[in-house]
Amino acid sequence: MYQNWSQDSPEERQQKIAALYYDKLKHAGRGHEAVKYVRGLRKGHHDQSELQYSVIIEGLSVLEAALKYQVDFKYLFVCPADIYSPLAQLVLAQLTDKAHHSFLVSPKTFTLISAKDNSNGLLAVSGIDKAKLKELKSRSPELIIILDGLETPGNIGTIIRSADAVNADGIIITNRRARLFTPLMVRSSRGACFKFPIVESSVSEASSFLLSNDYEIILADTAAPINYYRHSYSRPTALIMGSERFGISIEWYTYPHTKVSIPMYGDCDSLNVSIAATVLLYEMRLQKEKLLNRA
């Protein structure tokens, strides 16, 4: 049974955790190679190899999602001074069983690697394999979202969270302009980014995949004459969302597609891209589940 340690001093929490995990936690200071590695990731020295992304994960709900989706944990950093709740203790116990290398760090060292004020004293670094288009095909998906040229990691993460809410089948990134799997993107997705295949692709490769698998390509276009709720999404559907500044790249318009828009009744000419994506995704999913009848 895990206990509430909120009344304990930082020194008492340090002693308890050191005693519980004496065989798993090694001490690491600011000069340790693993600490310097995380600081490098924070500064944008991101692993862009063909095989794997390196991802910083913090926050109990996101760490729980990473555990649920069986992410591979390279490093775990534990700051006992910030571990109070029974939930944090439970997540700590699970992470120490999964992580390849686990470290005990001081509050000062933890501040160097953490971006959250309420991180609950836990931070992990994980490796995420890059997904391929063929992985989407193996899932027999019927609803995919393509993010074309999006520039804000927070918007990407929020759209991924919405994609999870409607049980979409995968994410394709084209014309990437933002780093993937940044801490902000991971937090904004609430860990849903670990659930989906997230495929980075060229427009030509993505469109070839979609058309060869009988997807209807839907372009979210503020100038489209068709309101989104006037269209039937009965076929496998690929929703394309573009940059708020530049819209969808012109190349997508050269392939067979349908353009839809969201009507705007106020003074603004469009919605934030993550809000617009959520509106459209719910329409598509509810129609596919026959919970909406627009006839």
WOKAUR-V722434 format. One record per pair of residues at least 4 apart in sequence whose C-alpha atoms are under 7 Angstrom apart, sorted by the first residue. I is the first residue (numbers start at 1). GAP is how many residues later the second one is. If there is no record, write none. Layout:
i	gap
I	GAP
I	GAP
This chain:
i	gap
2	84
2	87
3	83
4	80
4	81
4	82
5	79
5	80
6	78
6	79
8	4
8	5
9	4
10	4
10	70
10	71
11	4
12	4
13	4
13	67
13	68
14	4
14	66
14	67
15	4
16	4
17	4
17	63
18	4
21	4
24	72
24	78
25	77
25	78
25	79
26	76
26	77
26	78
27	76
27	77
27	78
28	4
28	75
28	76
28	77
29	76
29	80
30	5
30	79
31	4
31	5
32	4
33	4
34	4
35	4
36	4
37	4
38	4
38	75
39	4
39	74
40	4
40	5
41	4
41	5
46	8
47	6
47	7
48	5
51	78
51	79
52	75
52	76
52	77
52	78
53	74
53	75
53	76
53	77
54	71
54	72
54	73
54	74
55	70
55	71
55	72
55	126
55	127
56	68
56	69
56	70
56	127
57	5
57	6
57	66
57	67
57	68
57	126
58	4
58	5
58	61
58	64
58	65
58	66
59	4
59	60
59	61
60	4
60	28
61	4
61	129
62	4
62	125
62	128
62	129
63	4
64	4
64	27
65	4
65	126
66	4
66	5
66	125
66	128
67	4
69	125
69	126
71	55
72	54
72	55
73	25
73	26
73	27
73	51
73	52
73	53
73	54
74	25
74	26
74	27
74	51
74	52
74	53
75	24
75	25
75	26
75	27
75	49
75	50
75	51
76	23
76	25
76	26
76	27
76	47
76	48
76	49
77	25
77	26
77	27
77	28
77	45
77	46
77	47
78	25
78	26
78	27
78	43
78	44
78	45
79	25
79	26
79	27
79	28
79	31
79	42
79	43
80	41
81	26
82	38
82	39
83	5
83	37
83	38
84	4
85	4
86	4
87	4
88	4
88	32
89	4
90	4
91	4
92	4
93	4
94	4
95	4
96	6
105	4
105	5
106	4
107	4
108	4
110	4
130	69
131	4
131	66
131	67
131	68
132	67
133	4
133	66
134	4
135	4
136	4
136	5
136	34
137	4
141	28
142	27
142	94
142	95
143	25
143	26
143	93
143	94
143	95
144	24
144	25
144	26
144	27
144	93
144	94
144	95
145	25
145	26
145	27
145	93
145	94
145	95
146	25
146	26
146	27
146	92
146	93
146	94
146	95
147	25
147	26
147	27
147	93
147	94
147	95
148	25
148	26
148	27
148	28
148	92
148	93
148	94
148	95
148	100
149	25
149	26
149	27
149	28
149	93
149	94
150	26
150	27
150	28
150	92
150	93
151	26
151	27
151	92
152	4
152	26
153	4
153	25
153	29
153	31
153	32
154	4
154	30
154	31
154	34
155	4
155	119
156	4
156	29
157	4
157	28
157	29
157	31
157	32
158	4
158	30
158	31
158	116
159	4
159	115
159	118
159	119
160	4
160	29
160	32
160	33
161	4
161	28
161	29
161	31
162	4
162	116
163	4
163	5
164	4
164	28
166	115
166	116
166	119
169	27
170	26
170	27
170	28
171	25
171	26
171	27
171	28
172	26
172	27
172	28
172	29
173	26
173	27
173	28
174	26
174	27
174	28
174	29
175	27
181	4
181	5
182	4
183	4
184	4
185	4
186	4
186	5
186	7
187	4
189	4
201	4
201	5
202	4
203	4
203	49
204	4
205	4
206	4
207	4
208	4
209	4
210	4
210	5
211	4
214	22
215	20
215	21
215	22
215	23
216	19
216	20
216	21
216	22
216	41
217	20
217	21
217	22
217	40
217	41
218	20
218	21
218	22
218	39
218	40
218	41
218	42
219	20
219	21
219	22
219	38
219	39
219	40
219	41
220	20
220	21
220	39
220	40
220	41
221	38
221	39
221	40
222	39
222	40
222	48
223	38
224	35
224	36
224	37
225	35
226	4
226	33
226	34
226	35
227	33
227	34
227	35
227	36
228	32
228	33
228	34
233	4
233	51
233	54
233	55
234	54
241	7
241	36
242	5
242	6
243	4
243	5
244	29
264	5
264	6
271	4
271	5
272	4
273	4
274	4
275	4
276	4
277	4
278	4
279	4
280	4
281	4
282	4
283	4
284	4
285	4
286	4
286	5
286	6
287	4
287	5
